[in-house]
Amino acid sequence: MTVRVAVNGYGTIGKRVADAVAKQPDMKLVGVAKTRPNFEAERAVAKGFKLYLAGSGTQEAFDQAGLPVAGRVEDLFREVDVVVDAAPDKIGRENAKLYQAAGVRAIFQGGEKSDVAQVSFSALANYSAGKGKRTIRVVSCNTTGLSRAVSVLTSRWPVEQWEATIVRRAADPAETNRGPINGIMPTFQLPSHHGHDVNTIFPDLHIATTAVVVPTTLMHVHVNHVQFTTPPGDNAELLAAFRSTPRFRVFSPWAGVDGTPQVMEFARDRGIGHQDMMENVLWENGLRVDGKSAYFFQAIHQESIVVPETIDAIRAMFDLAPDAAHSIAITDRTLGIPPP
Ligand code: NAP
């Protein structure tokens, strides 16, 4: 079966998901939708993707920009099995009414509240929960990063309490309308919403998160403190668990990767996706087992981490693979993410 896919919203996440869908052997990208012409719309046309008008978009505006349009989103929805919604936060909930009216399945992103879909999804954690669903929400970048790590640890060692402080990037690189450009802004929601969101995937996990926003655009960094009832034996055992799991990259000290600037330089050199880092990034010397506790840092590339998860969500929805491992293997091979 080849699943026909539309991407509604062609910005940071949508353009990456569209490229990823186009690489899958069991999916076909039918078209992408935007409200207005810009450089991203021009790139979509250059790649041969059919462009459709979303929201308040007008044919006239695209005509003036010289960009061909194949129709409105309603026309697109008639030609597909599923829509990946990658519109800005909260617009997905509005768009949900359109998907329902068109009788088409939908994958939402983490900017929407969890009740927008039948299930919240993270491939390593709950792939099978997505099977056969009509609506799935791929959790946010931070929740995806945390959920992957929770999957690794809780499947091996019982966790008593997980605490994480999320050092959040202020904006994506192209977002010149967000800040701060100088300052560290505490998130005055204690605990922050991220832990609650992890509970949409792991309802029984005791997790509490806090967050600060810092002036960087590259990545988020999570500072994790995990208390176990039965802990890993030592650092090496914990490291081996991460290293043997897909979508984790652990840098050794010799690599000279001291922080997020070098991680993203590595990603630019490697050149997969849009020079992306779709794995959770850990450091060998940024991890320590201490009695019943473990501490570790992980960096999350907000622009791309949810892309492979979105592909797996489509595969789960249409039961295209027997389990998470098979889907992850296809997704990662086609996207160029190295196996463990
Ligand atoms: P974005 O860069 O602002 O892109 C949004 C896209 O949606 C733009 O192409 C925009 O087109 C289009 N759009 C606007 N109104 C629309 C409508 N009514 N119908 C369809 N498309 C519409 O946003 P993003 O960062 O990709 O975020 C998309 C979703 O992914 C959000 O739920 C967000 O929370 C989530 N997410 C984002 C990140 C991240 O770090 N960026 C990480 C994980 C998850 P126009 O330019 O024409 O307005």
Residues whose N, C-alpha, C, O or C-beta is under 5 A from the ligand:
A	BS01	NAP	N8 G9 Y10 G11 T12 I13 G14 A33 K34 T35 R36 A54 G55 A86 A87 P88 D89 I91 Q109 G110 G111 E112 S140 C141 D172 Q302 E303 V306
